[in-house]
Amino acid sequence: MGRTGRLWRLSAIPGSEFEIPCELVLLALGFLGPEPDTMIAQLGCALTDRGNVKVTPDYQTTVPGVFSCGDMRRGQSLVVWAIWEGRECARGVDAWLMGETSLPTSPEV
């Protein structure tokens, strides 16, 4: 396995296969950043130099009415940051839709 650019190249190792009986498998494979050739490109959202979705302080992207937060905005991080940003982004969405927001502000971290 080796990394080329932003993509990991996976290859099978002959003879390394094994089975573990189970009912559920959860795979945590990591996050290298948002896929740029998807809805992000279709909508025309600008990206940062690091390849994350660029947003304003209220989490709105460069496309009016489209918001982004968590790993898409800040890059690979802890789930607690995604929760915090989700709450802050919700305030931005509420203010955009309603003209104001009464949602509580998250504590500064």
N, C-alpha and C positions, 0 to 999 in steps of 0.2 A: 504494500500500500504506500503510495507516495502522493504528495500534493503538487499539483501543477496549477499555478495561478490561484483562482478561488475554488477550484474543484478538487476533490479527493478522487483518486483513481483506486478503486477496489479491485482486487484480483483474488481468485480462489487459491488456497494453498492445498495442493493434492494431499490426501490422507489426513486432513485436519477435521473432517466432518465428524459430528457426534450428535446424539439425540438426548434430550432431557424430557421425560414425560411431564406434562403440565396441562392445565386447563386454560390458562391465559398467559400471553407473552406481551409485555410492554417494552418497546424499544425506544431508548433515549439516545438519539444519534447525533445530537448537537445541531447547532444553527450557524450557518456561515453567512447569513444575511438574506434579505428578501430576494426572491427570484425576479430579476429586472424585466424579463421578456414575458410578463403575465399581465394581469389587470393593471399593475402599476404603469406599465408602458401604454396600455390601451387607454387609460385615463389621462396620461400625460403628466403624471406626478414627477416632480424633479427629485433627484437623488443627491445626497451629500457626497463629499469626496470619498467617504468610506463605503458608499453604496447603500446607505440606509435612506429611508424616505425622509425628505426634507419637510419640516413643519415650522409653523409660527409658534409663538409662546402659548397659544390656545390649542395647539396640536392640529391645526388645519394645514393640510398640504398646500402645494401651490395651485391646486385645483379647488375652487370655491365649493364648499359643502362636502369635501372629502377629508376625513380626519385619519390620523395614524398615531399609534403609541406602542409602547412595549418594545419588543425585539425589533419590530419593523422600523422603529424610529431610532432607538438607542443602540441597536446591535445586541449581540448575545449578552444576556445578563441574568440576574436572579429573578425568580418569580415574584418576589416582593416588590421589585421595581416595576414589573409589569402591572401588578395590582395597583400600585400607587399611580402610575401613569394612566391606567384605565379610568381611575376616578377623576383625575385631572382632565383627561380627554372628554369624559362625560360632561364636565362643567363647560368645556368649550363647545361641545355639540349642543347642549341645552341653551347656552347663550346665543348661539347662531340660529337655532330654530325659534326660540322664544323672544329674542331681543334682550334678554337678561337671564340671570340664573340665581336660584336660591339654594343650589346644591352647596353643601359645606366644602370648604377648602381643606385639602389634605394638609396635615402638619408638615412643616419644612423638614427635610431630611438632611 
